[in-house]
Amino acid sequence: MNSDRLKRSMQKLKSNKNYEHWKTVCLNLKRRKTVIQAKNYQGTVGNKAIQEVISAKILYKCDIAMVITNSFYTTNAIKTANASGVILVDRNGLEKILSEGSMYFNSLVS
């Protein structure tokens, strides 16, 4: 993924705090099909987001599933993600993506 495109997308997620918003995208990264669900939340992100991205992974026949948020995750969401292999990126990880760009992002999906 292009570093500039990634930064623009993640900046939009981080900066818009006025409403709950989500978007699911499917990308080919390093020859691995990856589904990413971006969640713009004011509260914590729960299990529903993890379940949705697992469903999308199956539906789109992806190799990797990831949820990125401008917030943080509930304990149960973290447990579910760990058990199912979903990669979670919280506000701190989003900050790293914005500062380090695709290098950090690519390390997550390697």
Secondary structure as UniProt FT lines:
FT   HELIX           3..15
FT   STRAND          21..29
FT   TURN            30..31
FT   STRAND          32..40
FT   HELIX           47..59
FT   TURN            60..61
FT   STRAND          64..69
FT   HELIX           75..84
FT   STRAND          87..89
FT   HELIX           91..100
FT   HELIX           102..109
//
